C-alpha cells in the first residue's frame, strides 16, 4: 500500500508528479498589487496611471499647441491620436519622463501631415478653402494672441513650429529640436527667420 505522507500531487488521470523533483516554472508571474486582480500585469497598471496623469497635466497645452500650429478644428482629435500613439508605444520609451517630449513630437508631425493633406486637396480642387477655427480651439487662445495667430499662418510650417514651441510652450532649443526632428542649429535659424517674417506680418496688420 502506497504511503500517503509523500509529497505527490495528481496532474491528470492515472499520472502523478513528485513535487520534490519537479523543475520550477521558467518565470513566475508578477505579484498583483494591492487592489488589483490576480494575473494583472503591473506594467500595464503603471502605464495607465501614468497616461492619466499625462492627460490631466498636458492635454490642454497640447490642444493649444496643435491649434497654434494650424490644426484648427482638428486640434483635439490630433491630440487624442497622439495619446493613442503613446499608449501603443509606451514600452518603447527610453523612460516615462520622455513621454511629454514624445507627445509634442507626435502632435507636430500630425499637424504637419494635416496641413500637407489640405494643401494637396486644395490644389486638386483648384479653389482656396479658408481654415475655420473651431470654438474649442479658438477659446483656448487669449484675445491678444489672435492677431499673432493670424500672422503665424503666413509663415512656413517649420518657422511656425519653432516659434510656437519656443515662445508659447517655453521650450529650450534642445527640446524644440527633439520635437521637430531637426538639429539645434536649424532651430535657431527657423526662430530667427520666423521672428523677422512675423514682425513684418504684424506690421502689415496695423
GIDAUR-V767528 format. One record per pair of residues at least 6 apart in sequence whose ideal C-beta (glycine too) atoms are under 6 Angstrom apart, sorted by the first residue. I is the first residue (numbers start at 1). J is the second residue. If there is no record, write none. Layout:
i->(I I)
j->(J J)
This chain:
i->(7 7 8 9 10 11 30 32 32 33 47 50 54 58 62 62 63 63 63 64 65 66 66 66 66 66 67 67 67 68 68 69 69 70 70 71 71 72 72 73 75 78 82 82 82 85 86 101 104 105 108 108 112 122 147 151 151 151 152 154 155 155 158 159 159 159 161 162 162 162 162 163 165 165 165 166 173 173 174 176 177 177 177)
j->(19 20 16 19 16 17 42 38 40 42 90 96 99 100 79 107 75 76 79 140 107 75 78 79 107 111 75 137 140 164 168 111 164 111 115 78 111 131 133 134 137 110 103 106 107 106 103 178 179 179 161 179 157 129 205 198 201 202 160 201 194 197 190 190 193 194 180 187 190 191 194 194 171 176 179 191 184 187 184 187 183 184 187)
